[in-house]
Structures are given as structure tokens and as C-alpha cells.
Amino acid sequence: MHTTFPILSIAIWMPIIFGLVVLAIGSDRNPGPARWISLIGSVLSFIVTIPLITDFDASTAALQFEEKANWIERFNITYHLGIDGIAMWFVVLTALITVIVVISAWEVITKNVAQYMAAFLILSGIMVGVFCAADGLLFYVFFEATLIPMYIIIGVWGGANRVYAAFKFFLYTLMGSLLMLVGLLYLYTQTGTFDLATWQAAKLSMTPQVLLFIAFFLAFAVKVPMWPVHTWLPDAHVEAPTGGSVVLAAIMLKLGAYGFLRFSLPIAPDASHFLAPVVITLSLIAVIYIGFVAMVQADMKKLVAYSSIAHMGFVTLGFFIFNQLGTEGAIVQMISHGFVSGAMFLCIGVLYDRMHSRQIADYGGVVNTMPKFAALVMLFSMANCGLPGTSGFVGEFMVILAAVQYNFWIAFGAAVTLILGAAYTLWMYKRVYFGAVVNDHVKSLVDINRREFVMLAVLAALTLYMGIYPKPFTEVMHVSVENLLSHVAQSKLPLPQ
């Protein structure tokens, strides 16, 4: 679908422009204007993405809402945007999560308010750019640019070890991405363009495919993150402010998984099939081993951070069993994880704002003083376990069903995470919320206010809606996933002379 209205550019640049305006006029002496302009900017940026849902044509795999303009003509680099059924929901999710993050910080952030809000608005626009880019170099620019606002968010507004966590986050993700740049430059030398569709159609022999796959894999695996390059994530989550953790879990981890769908699988399909057992093995380790690691955590944030790694293991598993159900299930899991993990971190933030502790041992009996809040947390905890009727069940069920068709024992290993997920999530819930009130701090807790209820209720409604009626989410991506898998199924090895 071509359009003369640059809806994707507006979705990218509107939050960035609002962020720059907030930076320019913001003042700590009067933070009110910065808050309101940030809220208006984030809401307008979300409204702009609604036509992507209402006007989307689910019957075609072609890019829709396309925009194309020359950028660096000498190297045939274009400002080329477009979305398909795979990218569409992530653009909308990014805009929605940004609204929720702005609301979550309304009363909590009191210092450098303008800079905090601006960092999230700018980050939102950049992340939307990643999902919309149809030019390899444009993708890389947006992909790398996401590091800067998040580095600042963790380093300035984070906890006691924020500088260490921010540096570790930046170093891990940058080193992986530099190898991806080498791969992009190689593809340019072979095709003379940075156009993603041209790269996906190019014939490549096995050795270049394997090397390209490894380069892309290291960039995207760090971002997901996959075991064993996951160690930056728990540190980043623990030290990041609540909004930083929400965006990191709900959106930024998806950038790596999305990269597999745009680069690794369609550009190097033969290498993808050849190395699939390695990726499946790493995914199962993430699903099972990291689940056990999560069970022994004493810090609520660290526990949910490790659970994110386990859930994202489901995503990479779904991609590399190469069937329609598995790939769609993995994408659904990514969307659901955006709702559920974002909500889990918001809930931890609500408690931290009141007691300034994330230690499970410092709580107990919270349901007695915060009953409305405890009910919402129970819903998100059940979704995190994969309870039927919640969004957490849909993607995991689809991936496990697809894995059964691929290999029963792989499916059996993946299904173990449902048991582990229930164990660590419900055990945390039991210790924090159930039982008698354990101390005066818990006794003095006040239930959630209207602002906190609204941001959690939105995510609760989406979690239930997707769990009960997932068709609107899956039917949009069906044709695009079918087209992707047809690319992956065809060998790109040059025909022998």
C-alpha cells in the first residue's frame, strides 16, 4: 500500500520532536510543562499509529504505508520505510508503552524531569524507526541509536550501580552490532545497494551465508538476549528506573528478535537451516536453565528480568523450527511479553516507590493493605505463568504445538518452562502478597491511586483481550509470515555452472 501521507515518518519523528521541545523548555523549578508536553506528545504519537491498524491490508505480504526518498545517493542509500504484518503491531506497541511510561513517571521522577521524559520520547521514535526501516543502513542507524537514550536513562536515573550497569549494557550491545555492520557492508559490495528486499533475493554461497549468519546472530542474540550473552540484562534491569525496565523488557528486547526475521532468516536461509540446531539448543538452555536461575533470586526485579530471558528463549525457538505456527507463536509471544513483562516491572515500581526496596524478604501480606493492586498483580503473574485465557498462554501454546510437529523432545523441554514459570512467579507472589502483614512498612502501605490504576488496567485489558481473542493479532501477520517462510524454504546457493 503506497500512500502520499507520511504516516510512518510522523510516527518516528513526532515523539523525537516533542522530546527536543521538552528538553528546550523543561525546568526543574517548574516541571509541570515538561510533564504535560511529554504526555501530549506521547498520546499524539500513539494516535498517529492507529491508522496502521484500521487501514492495514492483511491479504498481502507487500510493504504498506511505504515512503522512499534518496538519502546518500553516492552509495545508493535510501530513506525507505514500510511495514508488513510482522512489524505493524510492534510500532503500535512501542507508541502505547511510551504513553504508559510517561504516566508512570508523573509523580515519581522529581529531578531532571524534562531530560527523563525527553529521553523516552526520543527513544520511542528511534525504536519505531527500527521496525519501519526497509533499508539496511537506515535500520542499522536506528538500531544503534537506541543505545544512547537507554544508556543515559540507566546511567542518570538508575540505582547505586547504575554506571556499571549502563556501561555493561552499552558495551555488550555495541560489540555485537559492529559485526553486523561488517555483514551489511559485505552485502553492499555484493549487490550495490542497501535495499533489504534486494538482499533477501541475492544468491549467496554457503560460506558467506554462514559468516553473515554469525555476524547477525551475535548482534541480535545479545539484544534478545540469548544465553550465554544475557548477563548484561539482569544488571541493567535492576539498576534502571521503572520506566527504563519497562521499555527495555517490552520493546528493546524485541529489536533483536525482529532482526532475526528481517536479516538472519531471509538473507541466509541455508545457513539458518544448517545452524538451527545450535540456536534451538541455546534457546532450550535459556528456557530451562534460566528458569532455575530465576527461582533463587531474592530481588523481585532480577527475578522478572531472568523470566524475560526464559520467555524470549521461546521466541527464538519458535523462529528456528521453521513452520508457520511456530513463527506466528513466537511473534505473538513477543507482543504478549510486551504487555506482561512491562506490567510486571510497573508493579514492582509501584511497591518500590512506597517502600524503596525490591527484596522479596522485606514484604509479606501486601494483599491486606493493597487489595486492588494485589488483584492486578495476580492477573499479570498468571499471564507470566502462561495461564489459559491470558496472552501469555497463546504464544507459548503455539510454539510448543509447533515444536511437537518438529521434534517431540524439543517440545517437551520447552514445556518445562511452564512448570518453572509457575514455580518462580507464584512463589514470589506468595511471599510478597499472601500471609499476615510482616512489618510496619507493609502495614502503612496505601493502595494504588487513579494514575497507577489506569496504566495497569490498560495492560490488564490487553492481556485478557489477547488471551481470549487472539485472532486480530494473528490474522494480520499470517500472510507476511507465510511469505517469510517461503524465502527461508528456498535455497539461495548459486546454481552450479
Secondary structure as the mmCIF struct_conf table of DSSP 4:
data_model
#
loop_
_struct_conf.conf_type_id
_struct_conf.id
_struct_conf.beg_label_comp_id
_struct_conf.beg_label_asym_id
_struct_conf.beg_label_seq_id
_struct_conf.end_label_comp_id
_struct_conf.end_label_asym_id
_struct_conf.end_label_seq_id
STRN STRN1 HIS A 2 HIS A 2
BEND BEND1 THR A 4 PHE A 5
HELX_RH_AL_P HELX_RH_AL_P1 ILE A 7 ILE A 25
TURN_TY1_P TURN_TY1_P1 ASP A 28 ARG A 29
HELX_RH_AL_P HELX_RH_AL_P2 GLY A 32 THR A 54
TURN_TY1_P TURN_TY1_P2 ASP A 55 ASP A 55
TURN_TY1_P TURN_TY1_P3 ALA A 58 SER A 59
BEND BEND2 ALA A 62 ALA A 62
STRN STRN2 GLN A 64 ILE A 72
HELX_RH_3T_P HELX_RH_3T_P1 GLU A 73 PHE A 75
TURN_TY1_P TURN_TY1_P4 ASN A 76 ASN A 76
STRN STRN3 ILE A 77 ILE A 83
TURN_TY1_P TURN_TY1_P5 GLY A 85 ALA A 87
HELX_RH_AL_P HELX_RH_AL_P3 MET A 88 SER A 104
TURN_TY1_P TURN_TY1_P6 ALA A 105 VAL A 108
BEND BEND3 LYS A 111 ASN A 112
HELX_RH_AL_P HELX_RH_AL_P4 VAL A 113 CYS A 132
STRN STRN4 ALA A 133 ALA A 133
STRN STRN5 ASP A 135 ASP A 135
HELX_RH_AL_P HELX_RH_AL_P5 GLY A 136 ALA A 145
TURN_TY1_P TURN_TY1_P7 THR A 146 THR A 146
HELX_RH_AL_P HELX_RH_AL_P6 LEU A 147 TRP A 157
BEND BEND4 GLY A 158 GLY A 158
TURN_TY1_P TURN_TY1_P8 ALA A 160 ASN A 161
HELX_RH_AL_P HELX_RH_AL_P7 ARG A 162 THR A 191
BEND BEND5 GLY A 192 THR A 193
STRN STRN6 ASP A 195 ASP A 195
HELX_RH_AL_P HELX_RH_AL_P8 LEU A 196 ALA A 201
HELX_RH_AL_P HELX_RH_AL_P9 MET A 206 LYS A 223
TURN_TY1_P TURN_TY1_P9 VAL A 224 PRO A 225
HELX_LH_PP_P HELX_LH_PP_P1 MET A 226 MET A 226
TURN_TY1_P TURN_TY1_P10 TRP A 227 PRO A 228
BEND BEND6 VAL A 229 VAL A 229
TURN_TY1_P TURN_TY1_P11 THR A 231 THR A 231
HELX_RH_AL_P HELX_RH_AL_P10 TRP A 232 GLU A 239
BEND BEND7 ALA A 240 ALA A 240
HELX_RH_AL_P HELX_RH_AL_P11 THR A 242 VAL A 247
HELX_RH_PI_P HELX_RH_PI_P1 LEU A 248 MET A 252
HELX_RH_AL_P HELX_RH_AL_P12 LEU A 253 GLY A 259
HELX_RH_PI_P HELX_RH_PI_P2 PHE A 260 SER A 264
HELX_RH_AL_P HELX_RH_AL_P13 LEU A 265 ILE A 267
BEND BEND8 ALA A 268 ALA A 268
HELX_RH_AL_P HELX_RH_AL_P14 PRO A 269 MET A 295
TURN_TY1_P TURN_TY1_P12 VAL A 296 VAL A 296
BEND BEND9 ALA A 298 ALA A 298
STRN STRN7 ASP A 299 ASP A 299
HELX_RH_AL_P HELX_RH_AL_P15 MET A 300 PHE A 319
TURN_TY1_P TURN_TY1_P13 PHE A 320 ILE A 321
BEND BEND10 ASN A 323 ASN A 323
HELX_RH_AL_P HELX_RH_AL_P16 GLN A 324 MET A 355
BEND BEND11 HIS A 356 HIS A 356
STRN STRN8 GLN A 359 GLN A 359
HELX_RH_3T_P HELX_RH_3T_P2 ILE A 360 ASP A 362
HELX_RH_AL_P HELX_RH_AL_P17 VAL A 366 THR A 369
HELX_RH_AL_P HELX_RH_AL_P18 PRO A 371 CYS A 385
TURN_TY1_P TURN_TY1_P14 GLY A 386 GLY A 386
TURN_TY1_P TURN_TY1_P15 PRO A 388 GLY A 389
BEND BEND12 THR A 390 THR A 390
HELX_RH_AL_P HELX_RH_AL_P19 SER A 391 TYR A 406
HELX_RH_AL_P HELX_RH_AL_P20 PHE A 408 TYR A 433
BEND BEND13 PHE A 434 ALA A 436
BEND BEND14 ASN A 439 ASN A 439
HELX_RH_AL_P HELX_RH_AL_P21 ASP A 440 LYS A 443
TURN_TY1_P TURN_TY1_P16 SER A 444 SER A 444
HELX_RH_AL_P HELX_RH_AL_P22 ARG A 450 ILE A 468
HELX_RH_AL_P HELX_RH_AL_P23 LYS A 471 ALA A 489
BEND BEND15 GLN A 490 GLN A 490
BEND BEND16 LEU A 493 LEU A 493
HELX_LH_PP_P HELX_LH_PP_P2 PRO A 494 PRO A 496
#
